[in-house]
Amino acid sequence: QVHVEESGGGSVQAGGSLRLSCTVSGSRFGDYSMGWIRQSTTKEREGVSCLRWNGINTYYRDSVKGRFTISRASAKNTLYLQMTNLKPEDTATYFCVIAKRLHSACVGEFRPEDYDSWGQGTQVTVSS
């Protein structure tokens, strides 16, 4: 049984920073691509960033490039999303997702349908 716990969300002013964490158990952490998607009341679900299972290849949606950094600590089975220079439009619930198939996904694009979401998400609220 896969268990995912997201944390690190909060309320910040525009220009602030947050670091999201996603700790995984019950899955072979280094064998699956992982990522973050977000969903708000005003937008559809969108892929924010993913990290390929090899720990090398990454993807960022255009609106977060240069501001967000995805990384992982394999020894801790934890995925991170460092968010800087946050903007009000980043306000959403952020979900950590795991690729459905072994050694797949996160190659030049991030298709949310290729991933499963297991956690409750963590809320990020950015005020202007």
Backbone as JSON, one array per atom type, in Angstrom:
{
  "sequence": "QVHVEESGGGSVQAGGSLRLSCTVSGSRFGDYSMGWIRQSTTKEREGVSCLRWNGINTYYRDSVKGRFTISRASAKNTLYLQMTNLKPEDTATYFCVIAKRLHSACVGEFRPEDYDSWGQGTQVTVSS",
  "N": [[0.84, -1.19, 0.0], [0.65, 2.09, -1.0], [1.73, 5.03, 0.56], [1.45, 8.47, 0.9], [2.59, 11.53, 2.03], [2.11, 14.87, 2.07], [3.55, 18.04, 2.79], [4.35, 21.35, 4.06], [3.05, 23.47, 2.91], [1.41, 26.72, 3.06], [0.6, 30.12, 4.05], [1.67, 32.93, 2.38], [3.13, 36.1, 1.51], [3.2, 37.72, -1.68], [6.16, 37.16, -3.5], [7.38, 35.73, -1.57], [8.66, 32.6, -0.16], [8.37, 29.02, -0.18], [8.82, 25.63, 0.83], [7.84, 22.63, -0.35], [7.21, 19.31, 0.76], [7.25, 15.8, 0.16], [6.72, 12.79, 1.39], [7.23, 9.39, 0.89], [6.01, 6.1, 1.24], [5.96, 2.53, 0.88], [6.42, 2.28, -1.81], [8.67, 1.81, -4.52], [10.87, 4.03, -4.36], [12.97, 5.23, -5.99], [12.44, 4.24, -8.51], [10.33, 5.28, -9.86], [9.02, 7.97, -11.7], [8.23, 11.17, -10.39], [6.14, 13.89, -9.3], [4.67, 17.18, -9.05], [1.42, 18.35, -8.98], [-1.1, 20.86, -9.3], [-4.13, 22.28, -8.07], [-6.71, 24.59, -8.26], [-9.5, 26.67, -7.27], [-10.12, 28.19, -9.39], [-8.84, 27.29, -11.62], [-8.13, 24.56, -13.84], [-6.82, 21.3, -13.03], [-3.31, 21.2, -13.07], [-0.12, 20.29, -14.28], [2.81, 20.92, -12.54], [5.58, 20.46, -12.04], [7.95, 17.89, -12.73], [10.03, 15.09, -11.87], [12.17, 12.91, -13.32], [12.44, 9.34, -12.98], [15.12, 8.68, -12.92], [16.29, 10.66, -11.52], [17.45, 12.79, -12.73], [16.43, 14.1, -15.12], [14.2, 16.79, -15.56], [11.1, 18.6, -15.51], [9.42, 21.66, -15.98], [6.56, 23.68, -15.78], [5.9, 26.49, -17.89], [5.21, 28.82, -16.47], [6.4, 28.62, -14.0], [9.06, 28.32, -14.29], [12.4, 28.99, -13.43], [11.67, 29.85, -10.96], [10.73, 27.78, -9.37], [12.03, 24.74, -7.98], [12.57, 21.36, -8.35], [13.39, 18.47, -6.48], [14.96, 15.62, -4.92], [15.4, 13.52, -2.03], [16.7, 10.65, -1.82], [17.46, 8.9, 0.21], [15.73, 9.56, 2.16], [13.33, 9.03, 1.09], [11.89, 11.15, -0.02], [10.39, 13.77, -1.81], [10.88, 17.04, -3.04], [9.7, 20.43, -3.47], [10.93, 23.37, -4.09], [9.88, 26.58, -3.8], [10.1, 29.8, -4.95], [9.87, 33.41, -5.03], [7.05, 33.65, -5.06], [3.8, 33.95, -6.5], [0.5, 35.42, -6.6], [-1.03, 33.88, -8.38], [-0.03, 31.37, -8.02], [-1.41, 30.25, -6.04], [-3.0, 27.47, -4.76], [-4.02, 24.03, -4.23], [-1.55, 21.74, -3.7], [-0.46, 18.71, -4.99], [1.36, 15.76, -4.52], [2.54, 13.47, -6.87], [2.8, 10.18, -8.29], [4.29, 8.33, -10.84], [2.43, 6.06, -12.89], [3.53, 3.91, -14.13], [6.43, 1.89, -14.06], [9.71, 3.23, -14.37], [9.09, 5.29, -16.25], [7.63, 8.17, -17.92], [7.7, 11.82, -17.53], [9.32, 12.99, -19.58], [10.31, 15.48, -21.19], [7.79, 16.52, -21.0], [4.83, 16.9, -18.97], [2.37, 14.93, -18.15], [-0.46, 14.84, -16.44], [-2.23, 12.68, -16.39], [-0.68, 10.46, -16.49], [0.05, 9.86, -13.99], [-0.52, 8.92, -10.55], [-2.33, 10.14, -7.78], [-1.89, 10.19, -4.35], [-2.01, 11.41, -1.91], [-3.34, 13.9, 0.42], [-2.82, 16.44, -0.3], [-1.37, 19.75, -0.1], [-1.99, 23.0, 1.0], [-1.32, 26.02, -0.65], [-1.18, 29.41, -0.31], [-1.01, 32.53, -1.69], [-0.73, 35.87, -1.13], [-1.37, 39.14, -2.39]],
  "CA": [[0.0, 0.0, 0.0], [1.43, 3.32, -1.09], [1.32, 6.13, 1.44], [2.1, 9.72, 0.55], [2.27, 12.63, 2.94], [2.61, 16.17, 1.62], [3.62, 19.07, 3.82], [5.12, 22.53, 3.7], [2.24, 24.57, 2.41], [1.14, 27.8, 4.01], [0.18, 31.41, 3.51], [2.79, 33.86, 2.26], [2.91, 37.23, 0.64], [3.86, 37.65, -2.98], [7.6, 37.29, -3.38], [7.86, 34.83, -0.53], [9.12, 31.26, -0.53], [7.93, 27.85, 0.56], [9.34, 24.36, 0.34], [6.92, 21.51, -0.17], [7.83, 18.0, 0.91], [6.38, 14.65, -0.08], [7.37, 11.58, 1.88], [6.56, 8.24, 0.31], [6.3, 4.76, 1.73], [5.23, 1.5, 0.16], [6.72, 2.34, -3.24], [10.11, 1.82, -4.79], [11.0, 5.47, -4.58], [13.85, 5.6, -7.08], [12.08, 3.59, -9.76], [9.17, 5.94, -10.44], [9.01, 9.42, -11.83], [7.3, 11.81, -9.48], [5.94, 15.29, -9.62], [3.69, 17.98, -8.32], [0.35, 18.99, -9.72], [-1.85, 21.76, -8.44], [-5.51, 22.54, -8.46], [-7.33, 25.7, -7.54], [-10.92, 26.82, -7.55], [-10.3, 28.96, -10.63], [-8.13, 26.66, -12.73], [-8.14, 23.1, -13.88], [-5.6, 20.67, -12.55], [-2.2, 21.41, -13.99], [1.18, 19.76, -13.88], [3.73, 21.99, -12.19], [6.95, 20.02, -12.24], [8.19, 16.47, -12.48], [11.4, 14.61, -11.81], [12.18, 11.57, -13.87], [12.86, 8.33, -12.02], [16.58, 8.63, -12.83], [16.75, 11.74, -10.67], [18.21, 13.76, -13.54], [15.58, 14.89, -16.01], [13.12, 17.51, -14.91], [10.2, 19.4, -16.34], [8.7, 22.74, -15.29], [5.66, 24.43, -16.65], [6.52, 27.78, -18.2], [4.92, 29.87, -15.5], [7.18, 28.47, -12.77], [10.48, 28.19, -14.63], [13.24, 29.99, -12.8], [11.19, 30.15, -9.61], [10.54, 26.52, -8.64], [13.05, 23.72, -8.18], [12.18, 20.05, -7.84], [14.53, 17.65, -6.11], [14.57, 14.51, -4.04], [16.38, 12.93, -1.12], [16.35, 9.23, -1.9], [17.65, 8.25, 1.5], [14.58, 9.9, 3.01], [12.12, 8.79, 0.3], [11.19, 12.44, 0.0], [10.44, 14.67, -2.96], [10.73, 18.44, -2.62], [9.47, 21.49, -4.45], [11.31, 24.67, -3.55], [9.16, 27.62, -4.53], [10.54, 31.14, -4.61], [9.19, 34.5, -5.74], [5.68, 33.19, -5.25], [2.84, 34.91, -7.03], [-0.89, 35.05, -6.25], [-1.54, 32.84, -9.28], [0.45, 30.07, -7.56], [-2.33, 29.78, -5.01], [-3.64, 26.2, -5.15], [-3.65, 22.85, -3.45], [-0.48, 21.03, -4.41], [-0.47, 17.27, -4.76], [2.5, 14.97, -4.95], [2.03, 12.36, -7.67], [3.76, 9.14, -8.64], [3.98, 7.75, -12.15], [1.71, 4.8, -12.82], [4.36, 2.83, -14.66], [7.84, 1.84, -13.68], [10.7, 3.77, -15.31], [8.4, 5.97, -17.34], [7.09, 9.52, -17.73], [8.55, 13.0, -17.32], [10.31, 13.13, -20.65], [9.99, 16.65, -21.98], [6.44, 16.98, -20.75], [4.24, 16.38, -17.74], [0.97, 14.6, -18.4], [-1.02, 14.4, -15.15], [-2.93, 11.39, -16.5], [0.32, 9.39, -16.35], [0.41, 9.77, -12.58], [-1.53, 8.71, -9.53], [-2.23, 10.99, -6.6], [-2.2, 9.35, -3.19], [-2.1, 12.18, -0.67], [-4.42, 14.86, 0.61], [-2.41, 17.73, -0.81], [-1.0, 20.81, 0.85], [-2.51, 24.26, 0.47], [-0.43, 27.16, -0.79], [-1.94, 30.63, -0.53], [-0.12, 33.67, -1.88], [-1.49, 37.12, -1.15], [-0.68, 40.25, -3.09]],
  "C": [[0.88, 1.24, 0.0], [0.85, 4.36, -0.13], [2.14, 7.35, 1.11], [1.66, 10.79, 1.54], [2.93, 13.9, 2.44], [2.6, 17.15, 2.79], [4.36, 20.28, 3.29], [4.33, 23.69, 3.16], [2.02, 25.62, 3.47], [0.67, 29.04, 3.3], [1.37, 32.36, 3.53], [2.36, 35.05, 1.42], [3.64, 37.02, -0.68], [5.35, 37.95, -2.82], [8.21, 36.36, -2.36], [8.23, 33.46, -1.07], [8.5, 30.2, 0.37], [8.65, 26.64, 0.0], [8.34, 23.25, 0.69], [7.71, 20.21, -0.07], [6.79, 16.91, 0.68], [7.15, 13.41, 0.32], [6.53, 10.38, 1.47], [6.97, 6.96, 1.02], [5.48, 3.76, 0.93], [5.45, 1.51, -1.34], [8.22, 2.35, -3.41], [10.48, 3.21, -5.3], [11.82, 5.81, -5.81], [13.49, 5.01, -8.43], [10.89, 4.25, -10.48], [9.39, 7.43, -10.56], [7.96, 9.99, -10.88], [7.15, 13.27, -9.84], [4.94, 15.95, -8.71], [2.66, 18.52, -9.31], [-0.37, 19.93, -8.75], [-3.25, 21.98, -8.99], [-6.06, 23.65, -7.61], [-8.8, 25.78, -7.93], [-11.15, 27.52, -8.89], [-9.63, 28.33, -11.84], [-8.31, 25.16, -12.69], [-6.82, 22.57, -13.33], [-4.48, 20.86, -13.57], [-0.91, 20.84, -13.42], [2.15, 20.9, -13.66], [5.17, 21.6, -12.52], [7.04, 18.53, -12.01], [9.67, 16.18, -12.51], [11.4, 13.17, -12.28], [12.78, 10.59, -12.86], [14.37, 8.27, -11.86], [17.16, 9.75, -11.97], [17.47, 12.85, -11.41], [17.29, 14.67, -14.35], [14.43, 15.52, -15.23], [12.26, 18.21, -15.95], [9.56, 20.45, -15.44], [7.73, 23.39, -16.26], [6.22, 25.85, -16.78], [6.35, 28.81, -17.09], [5.73, 29.76, -14.21], [8.68, 28.35, -13.03], [11.27, 29.34, -14.03], [12.83, 30.33, -11.38], [11.06, 28.89, -8.75], [11.67, 25.56, -8.97], [12.58, 22.42, -7.55], [13.44, 19.24, -7.55], [14.05, 16.5, -5.23], [15.74, 14.13, -3.14], [16.03, 11.46, -1.03], [16.47, 8.53, -0.57], [16.47, 8.49, 2.44], [13.26, 9.59, 2.3], [11.25, 10.04, 0.21], [11.46, 13.24, -1.26], [10.17, 16.08, -2.47], [10.32, 19.31, -3.8], [9.79, 22.81, -3.75], [10.67, 25.74, -4.41], [9.63, 28.99, -4.04], [9.78, 32.16, -5.44], [7.74, 34.11, -6.06], [4.76, 34.31, -5.68], [1.42, 34.49, -6.64], [-1.44, 33.93, -7.12], [-0.99, 31.47, -8.95], [-0.45, 29.48, -6.49], [-3.09, 28.56, -5.51], [-3.36, 25.16, -4.07], [-2.67, 22.05, -4.29], [-0.48, 19.56, -3.99], [0.81, 16.65, -5.29], [1.95, 13.76, -5.7], [3.16, 11.43, -8.06], [3.33, 8.52, -9.96], [3.34, 6.37, -11.99], [2.58, 3.63, -13.24], [5.81, 3.0, -14.26], [8.7, 2.46, -14.78], [10.05, 4.47, -16.52], [8.12, 7.42, -16.96], [8.16, 10.57, -17.48], [9.7, 13.06, -18.32], [9.86, 14.29, -21.52], [8.59, 17.18, -21.81], [5.95, 16.38, -19.44], [2.76, 16.19, -18.02], [0.37, 14.07, -17.11], [-1.7, 13.03, -15.23], [-1.98, 10.21, -16.4], [0.67, 9.11, -14.9], [-0.8, 9.47, -11.71], [-1.26, 9.65, -8.35], [-2.69, 10.19, -5.39], [-2.46, 10.16, -1.93], [-3.28, 13.14, -0.65], [-4.09, 16.25, 0.06], [-2.03, 18.69, 0.3], [-1.35, 22.15, 0.22], [-1.44, 25.34, 0.47], [-1.29, 28.37, -1.11], [-0.98, 31.8, -0.58], [-0.97, 34.93, -2.01], [-0.67, 38.23, -1.78], [-0.42, 41.42, -2.15]]
}
